[in-house]
Amino acid sequence: MSEIDSQFLLLINGFHTGYLDQLMWLISGKLVWIPFYLITLFVIYKKRGWKGALHLLVLVGVMMLMTDMVNSQVIRPWFHRLRPANLENPLSQYVHIVNDYRGGSYGFPSAHAANYWGLSLLVAWFMKSRRVLYSLFSLSLIVCYSRSYLGVHYPGDLLGGILYSTIVVGIIIWIYQKYLPERFVPEVRECPSITEWIPAMTVLATLAVFAIVAAI
């Protein structure tokens, strides 16, 4: 199984150009997606009110505590799986490196995959919208691809991150629904159907900007 994972990684990482290097570098960034986060939070506000936006922020914070901090401090060291680009990994000599970036020591499960997929599930659940889920899932796949392209995660790391965040978010939603009194749950407002497409349009606009910047 590890051999297959390595082959897929080298296939994705091996198909590279100078333009794609810069594009995937931008896509893999965290701070560059802040406008998307803010716009998505505004959409939540329009759909569920300020209470809904506040609830979502709290749930996302709890999720990231598990998918980011606990993941990096506990789960990754336990699995002890070296990143493909890690110099201690024999595979690293075959990995194309972008901007001298090799990531940390261990990569399973992927925090990028866990964070983006977990955020997608929470936002789609709060919006009660499959359209939002599909658009954010597309973003998650693009980000995941960029991580393998940059050589810092095996595809298996990414799948592990998606599975891990699905479990974490499922538990969070179950606790939220079971123990939060009904009177505190923000109601779902009627909004124009275009509202559900705003996150997707923001993703496309951001990618278009990245595509232009990478070409400069």
N, C-alpha and C positions, 0 to 999 in steps of 0.2 A: 504493500500500500504506500509506503514511504517513497519507493522508487517511482510509482506513478505520480505522486505528488510533486516530486522533483522534476519529472519530465514536463508536467503541465506548467510548472513555474518557469522552467527554462524556455518553454515555447512562448509564453507570454512576455517574459523578460527579453527574450532574444529578438523579438520583432520590434526594433527600436530605430528611431531617427532623432536628429537633433531637435526637430520641431516637437515630436511626441515627448521627448525628455522634458521640455519646458512645460508642455501642456499638462502632463501627468503630475509634474511637480506642483503646479498650481492647484490642480484638482485635489491632491492629497493634503493640502494645507488645511488648517483648522480655522484660523482667524479670518481667512478670505470668505468664509461662509457666514460671517456674522450678519450681513444684510439679509441673507435668507432666513436666519434664525429669528431676527426681529420682525420681518414681514410675516412669517408663519405665526409668531406669537400674536401679532395684530389680528390675523385671521381667526385665531382661537378666541380672542377678545370679542370679535364681531359675532362669533357663533355661540360662545358660552358666557360672555360677560367677563368682568374683571376677576370675579371669583374663579371662573374656569381657567383664566390665564394664570392666576396665582396657584391653583391646584396643579396645573400642568407643570409649572416651574418646580414645585416641590417634588412631584413624582419623577421628573427628569433628574433632579438632583439626587434622589434616592437611587435611581437606576444607575447613574454615572458613578455613584459611590461603589456600586457593585461591579459594573462593567469596566471601570477605569482603575480606581484605587485598589480595590480588593483583587482585581484581576492581575494588576502589575506586581503587587506586593505578596500575594499568596498563591494564586492559581498558576501563573507563568513559572515561577521558580519551582513549583511542585512538578509540573510537566517537564520542565527543563529542556524544552525544544529550541535549539539555536535557530536564529533567523538565517535565511539563505545567504544574506550578505555579511553575516558575522565572520570575521577573519578566522575564527576557530572552527568554522564549518568547512570541511573539505570542498563543498559545493561552491563556496564563495569565489573560487578562482574562475568559475565559468559564468558568474553573474555580472551583468552590466550595471555599473554603479552610476548614479546621477548626482552631480554636485557633492561628491564625496559623502553621501548620506548612506549610512548603514543601519540606522535605528539602534535600539538597545540590544541587550544580550539575547533575550528570549522572545518568541513571537506567537506562542499558542496559549490561549486563543487571541485573535486580533482584537485590539481595543477599538480600532477604527470601525471594523465591521460591527462589533457589538454596540458601539455608541450610535452609529448612524441607523442601523436596523432597529434598535430599541427605540430611538427617537421616532422613527417612521411608524412603528406600531402604536406608540402612545399618542402621537398627534392624530393618526387616522382613527383611533378609538375615540378620542375626545371629539373629533369632528363628525364621528359616525358616518364616515365616507370611504367607500372603496376607491373612489377616484384619487383621493389624497394618498391612500395606501399605495396605489399603483405608481403614482408619480414619485413618491418618496422612496419606494422600493427601487425605482430606476436610478435615483441618486445613489442609493446604497451600493448598487451593483457597479456603478461608474467609479465610486470611491474605492471599492474593493479591488476592481481591476487595476486602478492606479497603484495600489499597494504591492500587488504582485509584479506589475510592470517595473516598479522601482527596486524590486528585488528584496524587499524587507519582510514579505510574508509569503509563505506557501499558500496555495488555494485551500488546503486543508485547515490552515490557521483561520482563514476567512470564514469558512463554513462553520468551524468551531465557535467563532465569535458570534455568528448569526444564531446558532443553536443556543448558545449560552444566554444571549440577550433575550431570546424568545422565552426561555424559562424564567428569567428574572422578571421580565415585563408581565408575564402571565401571573406570577405570584403577586406582584405589585397591584395589578388590576383586581385580582381576587380579594386581596386584603382591603383595598379601597372600597369595593362594592359591598363587602361583607360587614365591615366595621364602621364605615362613615354613615352617620345618621342621614336619612333621606332628606331632611330639611336643609342639610348643608350641601347637597349635591346641586351644582349649577345646572339650570335648565338649558336645553338646546333651543336656540333661537332660529326662527325662519330667516334664511338669508337667500339672496339671489344665487342661482346655481353656479354663476361665474366665480363665486367665492371659493368653491371647492377646487377650482383650477389655478388659483393664485399661487400656491406653493410650486406647482408644476411650471408655471410661466416664469416664476422667479428662478428656478433651477435652470431653465433654458436660457434665460437672459444672462445669468452668471456664467454659464458655459460658453456662451457667445463672446462675452468679454474676455474670458480666459483664452479662447481660440485666437482672438485678435492680439492680445498681449503676448502670447507665445510666439506669434509670427514676427513680432517687432525685434 
